[in-house]
Amino acid sequence: MRVLVLLLLLAACATPSPRMMGAIRHDIRLQGMDFAVFHKDDRAQVMRLTFAARPSVAVIRPLMEQAAAQTTGCTVIPFGVTARTPRDTGVATFDLDCWGALSPRPDS
């Protein structure tokens, strides 16, 4: 029983995926929903922390994208989103264009 309780507590933690370990965490609230954003290099992993009874990808995914852009100062690359499952509204990873926001664009 104790093991089950421990597993449930660990599953409830907002920790990034192994690929995002060492990322900088930002917390943000948008339209009453809380998100944790983990930023590392040119990627951001966004986790919805607020319970949604009937989450809608059409509503939540743009909020996740906005959370990534606002907290990192980068531009989210269109169609650069991945999720564990196609309609997942709990966790999504976004590709970012940070040139000019975090470091100068290299001359081509």
C-alpha positions, 0 to 999 in steps of 0.5 A, spaced: 500 500 500 505 504 501 508 503 494 502 505 491 501 511 495 509 513 493 507 512 486 501 516 486 505 522 489 511 521 484 506 521 478 503 527 480 509 531 480 511 536 474 517 533 472 520 534 465 522 528 461 529 525 461 531 529 455 529 535 458 533 534 465 536 540 467 531 545 464 529 552 467 522 551 470 517 557 469 510 557 472 505 561 468 497 562 469 493 563 463 486 564 463 485 561 469 490 555 467 496 553 471 502 551 466 509 549 468 514 550 462 521 547 462 526 550 457 532 547 454 536 550 448 531 550 443 525 546 446 520 547 451 516 542 454 509 545 457 505 541 462 498 543 464 497 543 472 490 545 472 485 539 472 480 540 466 474 535 466 473 535 458 480 538 456 479 540 449 485 540 444 483 546 440 482 551 447 488 548 451 494 547 445 494 554 444 494 556 451 500 551 452 503 554 446 502 561 449 505 559 455 512 557 452 512 563 448 511 568 454 516 564 459 522 563 454 521 569 450 522 565 444 517 564 438 514 557 437 515 554 431 509 552 427 507 545 427 513 544 431 509 540 437 510 533 439 505 530 444 505 523 447 499 522 444 496 526 438 490 529 442 494 530 449 492 536 453 497 534 459 504 535 456 506 538 449 513 539 447 515 545 442 520 547 438 523 554 439 526 559 435 530 563 440 535 567 435 535 574 437 531 573 444 536 569 447 542 569 443 544 573 436 543 570 430 549 567 427 551 570 420 550 566 414 
